[in-house]
Structure formats: C-alpha cells, structure tokens
Amino acid sequence: MKYLKLPEDEKLVKEVISKIDYSNALVPNCTDELVVRTCEEALQYGFAAVAVFPSCVKEVAKRLEGSAVHSQVAVGFPMGNHMTKTKLTEAEIALNEGVKEVDMVMNLHRFFSKDYSYVEEELRQMVELAAGYGVTVKLIIETGYLDDEQKLKAGQIAVSAGAAFVKTCTGFGPGRATVHDVGLLLSRYGDKIKVKASGGIASLDDAAGFISMGAGRSAGRHNIIDQLEKMGYRP
C-alpha cells in the first residue's frame, strides 16, 4: 500500500476527497448536532456527498443546497428486505426533499431465494423513480454475504436495471470493501457501471487505493479527516 504524503501527493489527495461519500452521520446514534457538523465538514473539505438516513434528509439537503456536495439517502437499510413499495415511498419522500443521490440495499431475501427477476424489477422501478428527479441510484449488494458467483450475479442485475453504481457494503453487515471484490466487479462490469467501495474504509490510503484501482466512489468517515489534519492538509 502507498501511504499518502504532502506535498508530493496533494493532487491525488484532492482527487480522492472529491470521490468520497462522507458517511459520518450514517450511524444509529446520529444526532442533529452530528448531522450539522458532518455537512459543515463535507463542505469544508469538498467530499462528493453526505450519506444519511431518511429522517435526516431534509436538513442535509437544505444545508448542501447550491453546493457541489450532494445529499445522499440510504434506502432500505440495513438489510434491504423491505417491500418494494416501502422502498419507493421512502425514496420519493427524500427526492421531494431535494436529495441528489439514492443508495438502495438489494433485497437479500429475494436474492438468496433466487428470485432475481424481483430484485431486478425493484431496482428498475427505483432507477425510473429517481431519474424523474435527475438523480442516480447505487445498488448495495452486501458482498460479505455473497460468494464470487453471487457478487457477479448482483452486479449483472445492477447493470441490467440501469443503476449508476454497484456498491459493495452498507457497513452494517459482516462484509467490508476489499481489493478482491472491487477488482472482481470492475473486471466484469467496469465498462458498464461504476463501482463504489464501501465498508471498513480505515484510512485515506485505503480510499486512494480503491480509487486508483478504478472505483468511482469510496465511503469514508471522520477518520479520513483525522488523517488529513495530521498530514497538514488545508482545503
């Protein structure tokens, strides 16, 4: 692994920051104060998006309005086994509040039951709903529960239904982003869909590694900012 240093890696550091979905407030014990601080930090550093639960969307969308940082809603968290109508309603409310990105968990129950048409149709409906607002969708496949064949099947579903990204993990399951999984998805579908590395991103160096591999986005929490401050990075 390459360990980033300033000033020689400043260009790469800026690129990585611009592709991080900042999920610092995507935690069960989230507070209003944490949401506000997360938005302020995202604006200060220039992260790609702020990821939050639906109940936080209104405040986040308001604070990020007019900026280059997108508000991002987590739909169907954490396991995805909601009714399709429930997911669509959850997303529609967030979209009407001004959210700019939708990250939806795949229905794992239906997937493991091999009801792939259900999983794909649910995603297609979500993609169509979001497209009406000019918003794209990431499908979270929870790689920690899947073998390689299943990961590729889930990636195929994401491509077929028109998702903009296939995302590795929620961060609430047993899996984490790995070089193997990101590489597997990129090698098969990298010319058709973007890949987001998510789950257990321990450092800016981890995020940089995934971005350098070709991932379009990486998740990240406050440990990223801690490292930036220690490096002496000034946005």
C-alpha angles and dihedrals in degrees: 000000000000113000112216120236136179138270096011095053098039094114092052092045091055091048092051093047090053090057099047121108101212107222098173092125095042092100132112093243094051117151134196088252092054092050092052093046091048091053092048092051092047091052092045095051099031102239118179097244147344113238118209143157118266095260090062098047099094094056094043094048090051094049094046097041113130094013131107090245112095127220109232128195126208108221125195094006133210108002103009095228096129125120112271091241090054092053093046092049091048090051095044092054090051093046090052088053089057104262113166103202136033122207110189128187114230115244098259095186091057092041095053089046085057092240089142094158089061092050092048095045091050090052092045090055090050092049091050092048093050093044089062087065095042090253130133130219134227118203113217109209101181097230091194089077096043137080119219094268090052092047090055092046090052089048090052090052091051091051095045094049094049102250116164094219142019109214125202106218146353092225089237097085134064096274134086135188110280134183088237096055096042090047092047093053094043093049093054103032108012092113091052107038140013122249126222119203109216136163128058097011096170101184149000086263090059091051091047090052093055093044090050089053090057104268111151094212140012129200119234142175135198093295086077091060091045089057094046090053092049089050090054093242115168116195 
